[in-house]
Amino acid sequence: MSKKVLALNFGRINGMNRRFITIAIEAAKEAGAEVIRIDTANLNIGRCIGCGECSRSSREGGAATVECVLKDDFQMLREALLDSDAIIVAAPVYVLAPPGQYKNFLDRLGPANDYAATTKEAMKRRSQVPDPERPASFVRMDESGALPPLDPRVHKHRGIAYISLGGASVHHWVSLGIPHMKFLGFPIGAHLIDEMDIHGLKKIFTDKDYAAGLEKRAAQLGRNVAEAAGRHPRDVQFKGDDPGICPMCHCRFISLSSKGTKIECPICGISGSLSIEDGALKVNFPVDEWDNSRFAFQGLIEHTNYGTLIDPHRQAHSSV
């Protein structure tokens, strides 16, 4: 059975994002994947209103799937994502980062479909409870008729690749495009396969060799996604051109401590240290810290447990 790849274009219908994601799609198809492309430009995806009803009425309320009280095109996109084995996302850069519609989608997708939270709920439903038919014996809660099992699609091993495209001729005007796009992948437990960080529309139009090189790279991204679709994260290596500084999210951002040499990756949250060796800066993220990344299950679990670990006063303020 062929693997399903979902291609999401958050750019214009006939824009450059569509051009490069289409090239990636065709390469993925040639590699044997079944691909569905959705152009989001004309979709209605409203912002999250922070009501929390998706957890209260769905996951915590015992439903098999998580539902949002807002009814628009978000539901269709979420269903397509859950059906997929891998995802390719293309988005333009507006004011240094992806457009607001992209943020609306991930704000509504992430909290309700958080990989760690749904795993905890699945384990809870495996608790032993009295069998309604034979009260003296016990069955799993989701086999008792009291609660259905969770939708198994939320726990798929799903890879993701990103294409960020900005018109600026210098990179610092698009530098937050790829890092912000990665906020889509970590809540749903998607592992990073590949990425393209493109800028300079004028050069694409005027330099045929440059444009051809980008098209060749987009095709390789599509093949990389098709090859990784449905595979376990441990069997998939990051195929991006730039390994970055952080070993988990492959970004180049670091937060400096006001004291000492401690640093932190603001994208995925792991800690490390900064030193100078032979006149050059050296960044070290120890291996035993990697599991604390937002891109790792342990890091997500820590976040889902956060509300039970802080004092009531701080918890009250964190819910505002």
C-alpha positions in Angstrom: 0.0 0.0 0.0 1.4 3.4 -1.0 2.1 6.0 1.7 0.0 9.1 1.9 1.7 12.5 1.7 -0.2 15.6 2.5 1.1 18.8 0.8 -0.1 22.1 2.3 0.4 25.3 0.4 -0.1 28.4 2.6 1.0 30.7 -0.3 -0.9 32.1 -3.2 -2.7 29.7 -5.6 -0.3 30.5 -8.4 2.7 31.8 -6.4 6.2 30.6 -5.9 5.3 28.4 -2.9 2.9 26.5 -5.2 5.7 26.2 -7.8 8.1 24.5 -5.5 5.7 22.4 -3.6 4.3 21.1 -6.9 7.8 20.0 -7.9 8.2 18.2 -4.6 4.8 16.5 -5.0 5.7 15.2 -8.5 8.9 13.8 -7.2 7.1 12.1 -4.2 4.6 10.6 -6.6 7.4 9.2 -8.8 8.9 7.7 -5.6 5.6 5.8 -5.1 3.7 8.1 -2.6 0.1 9.0 -2.9 -0.1 12.8 -2.6 -2.9 15.1 -1.8 -2.3 18.9 -2.2 -4.5 21.5 -0.5 -4.1 25.2 -1.3 -5.2 27.1 1.8 -5.3 30.6 0.4 -9.1 30.6 0.0 -9.9 28.5 3.1 -11.4 30.0 6.3 -9.3 29.0 9.3 -10.3 31.1 12.3 -8.1 31.8 15.2 -8.2 29.7 18.4 -10.3 31.4 21.1 -8.6 29.6 23.9 -11.8 28.1 25.3 -10.3 24.6 26.0 -13.5 22.9 24.9 -11.5 20.6 22.6 -10.0 18.9 25.6 -12.9 19.1 28.0 -15.6 17.7 25.6 -13.5 15.4 23.5 -10.3 14.0 25.0 -11.2 14.3 28.7 -14.9 13.8 28.0 -14.3 10.4 26.5 -14.7 11.0 22.8 -12.6 9.1 20.2 -11.5 12.2 18.4 -10.9 15.8 19.4 -13.4 18.3 18.1 -13.2 22.1 18.0 -16.3 24.2 18.7 -15.4 26.5 15.8 -16.7 25.1 12.6 -14.8 26.1 9.5 -12.2 24.7 7.2 -9.9 23.7 10.0 -11.7 20.3 10.4 -11.1 19.4 6.8 -7.4 20.2 7.1 -7.1 18.3 10.4 -8.7 15.2 8.9 -6.4 15.3 5.9 -3.4 15.6 8.3 -4.5 12.7 10.4 -4.9 10.5 7.3 -1.4 11.3 6.1 1.9 9.4 6.7 4.0 12.4 6.0 3.5 16.2 5.4 5.1 18.8 3.1 4.3 22.4 4.1 5.1 25.5 2.0 4.6 29.0 3.4 5.6 32.5 2.4 7.4 34.9 4.8 5.3 37.9 6.0 7.0 40.2 8.5 9.9 37.8 9.1 7.6 34.8 9.7 4.8 32.6 8.2 1.4 34.2 7.5 -1.3 34.4 10.2 -3.4 31.7 8.7 -0.6 29.3 9.3 -0.4 30.3 12.9 -4.2 29.9 13.2 -4.0 26.4 12.0 -1.2 25.2 14.3 -2.7 27.0 17.3 -5.9 25.0 16.9 -4.2 21.7 15.9 -1.4 21.5 18.5 -3.1 21.7 21.9 -6.0 19.4 21.1 -3.9 16.8 19.2 -0.8 17.0 21.4 1.0 13.6 21.0 2.0 13.4 24.7 -1.5 14.3 26.0 -3.2 11.9 23.7 -0.8 9.1 24.7 -1.6 9.7 28.4 -5.3 9.6 27.6 -4.8 6.3 25.7 -3.0 4.8 28.6 -5.8 5.9 31.0 -8.4 4.2 28.8 -6.5 1.0 29.2 -7.1 1.0 32.9 -9.1 -2.0 34.3 -12.7 -1.3 35.1 -15.7 -3.6 35.9 -17.2 -5.3 32.9 -20.7 -4.0 32.4 -21.8 -7.5 31.3 -20.0 -9.3 34.1 -19.4 -6.9 37.0 -17.2 -9.5 38.8 -14.6 -9.4 36.0 -12.6 -6.6 34.6 -11.9 -5.2 31.1 -10.0 -2.3 29.7 -12.0 1.0 30.0 -12.2 1.4 26.2 -13.5 -2.2 25.9 -16.2 -1.7 28.5 -18.5 0.4 26.4 -17.9 3.3 28.7 -15.3 5.0 26.5 -14.3 4.4 22.9 -10.6 4.0 22.1 -8.8 7.0 20.8 -8.6 7.6 17.1 -5.4 5.6 16.2 -4.3 8.2 13.6 -3.2 10.6 16.3 -0.3 8.2 17.1 1.0 7.7 13.6 4.8 8.0 13.0 4.6 10.9 10.7 7.4 12.9 9.1 7.3 16.5 8.0 9.3 18.8 5.7 9.1 22.5 5.3 9.6 25.0 2.4 9.8 28.6 3.5 10.0 31.3 0.8 10.6 35.0 1.2 11.1 37.7 -1.4 13.9 39.6 0.4 17.4 39.5 -1.2 19.1 39.1 2.2 18.4 36.3 4.6 17.9 38.2 7.9 14.5 39.4 6.5 13.3 35.8 6.3 15.2 34.3 9.2 12.2 33.4 11.3 10.3 31.6 8.5 11.6 28.1 9.0 11.9 28.2 12.8 8.3 29.3 13.1 7.1 26.7 10.7 8.5 24.0 12.9 6.0 24.8 15.6 3.5 22.8 13.5 5.4 19.5 13.8 6.4 19.1 17.4 3.0 18.9 19.1 1.8 16.2 16.8 5.0 14.2 17.2 6.1 14.6 13.6 9.8 14.1 13.0 11.7 16.5 10.8 12.7 15.1 7.5 13.9 18.0 5.3 13.6 21.7 4.8 14.3 24.5 2.3 14.9 28.1 3.4 14.5 30.1 0.1 14.8 33.9 -0.3 15.5 36.3 -3.2 12.6 36.2 -5.7 14.4 38.6 -8.0 17.3 36.1 -8.3 14.9 33.3 -9.0 13.4 35.2 -11.9 16.7 36.4 -13.4 19.2 33.6 -12.6 18.2 30.5 -14.5 20.9 28.4 -12.9 19.8 29.4 -9.4 16.2 28.7 -10.1 17.1 25.3 -11.6 19.1 24.4 -8.6 16.1 25.2 -6.3 13.8 23.1 -8.4 16.3 20.2 -8.3 16.4 20.6 -4.5 12.6 20.7 -4.2 12.4 17.4 -6.1 14.9 15.9 -3.7 12.8 17.1 -0.8 9.8 15.3 -2.3 11.7 12.1 -2.7 13.1 12.3 0.9 9.6 12.7 2.2 8.2 9.8 0.2 11.1 7.6 1.4 10.5 8.5 5.0 6.7 8.3 5.0 5.4 5.9 7.6 8.8 5.0 9.0 9.8 5.1 12.6 11.7 8.3 13.6 14.8 6.3 14.6 15.1 5.0 11.0 15.0 8.5 9.4 17.8 11.0 9.3 17.5 14.7 8.8 18.2 15.5 5.1 18.4 19.3 5.3 21.4 21.1 3.8 22.2 23.0 7.0 22.4 20.8 10.2 22.2 24.0 12.2 23.5 24.3 15.8 20.8 22.5 17.7 21.0 18.7 17.1 17.2 18.3 17.6 15.5 21.1 15.6 18.5 22.0 13.5 18.0 25.7 14.0 20.7 28.3 14.7 19.1 30.3 17.5 20.4 30.3 21.1 19.3 32.1 24.2 22.1 33.3 26.5 21.9 33.3 30.2 22.5 36.6 32.0 25.1 34.7 34.1 27.6 32.0 33.3 27.8 30.1 30.0 24.5 28.3 30.0 22.5 28.5 26.8 19.1 27.2 25.6 17.6 26.5 22.2 14.5 28.7 22.2 12.9 26.6 19.4 13.1 23.2 21.0 14.0 24.0 24.6 17.2 21.9 25.2 20.0 23.4 27.4 23.7 23.4 26.8 26.8 25.5 27.3 28.9 28.0 25.3 32.7 28.1 25.3 35.6 29.6 23.3 38.1 27.2 21.9 41.0 28.3 19.7 39.4 31.7 19.3 36.1 30.3 18.1 32.7 30.0 19.8 31.7 26.4 20.5 28.1 25.3 21.3 27.6 22.1 23.2 24.2 20.4 23.7 25.0 17.2 25.7 23.3 14.0 24.5 21.5 13.5 27.8 19.7 16.8 27.2 18.3 15.8 23.8 15.3 13.9 25.2 14.1 17.1 26.9 13.5 18.7 23.5 10.0 19.7 22.5 10.7 17.4 19.5 11.1 14.4 21.8 8.3 12.6 23.6 9.9 13.2 27.1 9.9 17.0 26.4 6.2 16.9 25.4 5.3 14.9 28.5 7.1 17.4 30.7 4.9 20.1 29.3 1.6 18.2 29.7 2.5 17.7 33.4 3.5 21.3 33.9 0.1 22.4 35.3 0.4 19.8 38.1 3.9 20.9 39.1 3.5 24.6 39.6 1.9 26.5 42.5 -1.8 27.5 42.3 -1.0 31.2 42.1 1.3 30.8 39.1 -1.1 28.3 37.5 -3.9 30.8 37.7 -1.8 33.4 35.9 -0.6 30.9 33.3 -4.2 30.3 32.2 -4.9 34.0 31.4 
